[in-house]
Amino acid sequence: MAEVYVFAAWSGTGKTAYLEKLIPCLGQLGLTAAVVKHDIHGLALDRPDKDSHRLFAAGAEAAAVVCGGEVLLHRRDAPTLEEVLALLPPADLVLVEGFKASCYPKIAIYRAASGKPLAAEPKECLAVVTDTVLDVSCPQFPLDEPAALAAFLAARHSG
């Protein structure tokens, strides 16, 4: 079973850019990673001129399109994180952007220039990735050195 980590940060903090650098570091340590991204802005992956869009618009409860390793799934209800996790192929770790209210360990990403507080309560954080030193009791990792967090996660995975 994959270990799930929620990366909590405000929009524009650089979660995706950080994960883009973290994933290869995990791979160098022999770990596979899957990613789940929650987007509050909505998705427009299907087009009105496509059959799947037309069938969903006609009232289907769900419409799935599969092409090679790609899957597009339209549902009328919002799936839970657990439902999305169940759809993923096997991986050592699942890195989640969003779903801050979930029960999984949280890693907060913090940039001093944002002017915003941590996106998760410090006591709920397994770790903080930051460009400054914060007064928190959990481990802190440099924002510009993803290999340090990768080593921390690898140690947890093997421990």
Buried (B, 14 or more C-beta within 10 A) or exposed (E): EBBBBBBBBBEEBBBEEBBEBBBEBBEEBEBBBBBBBBEEEEEEEBEEEBEBBBBBEEEBEEBEBEEEEEEBBBEEEEEEBEEBBEEEEEBBBBBBBBBBEBEBBBBBBBBEEBEBEBBBEBEBBBBBBBBEEBEBEBBBBEBEEBBBBBBBBBEBBEE
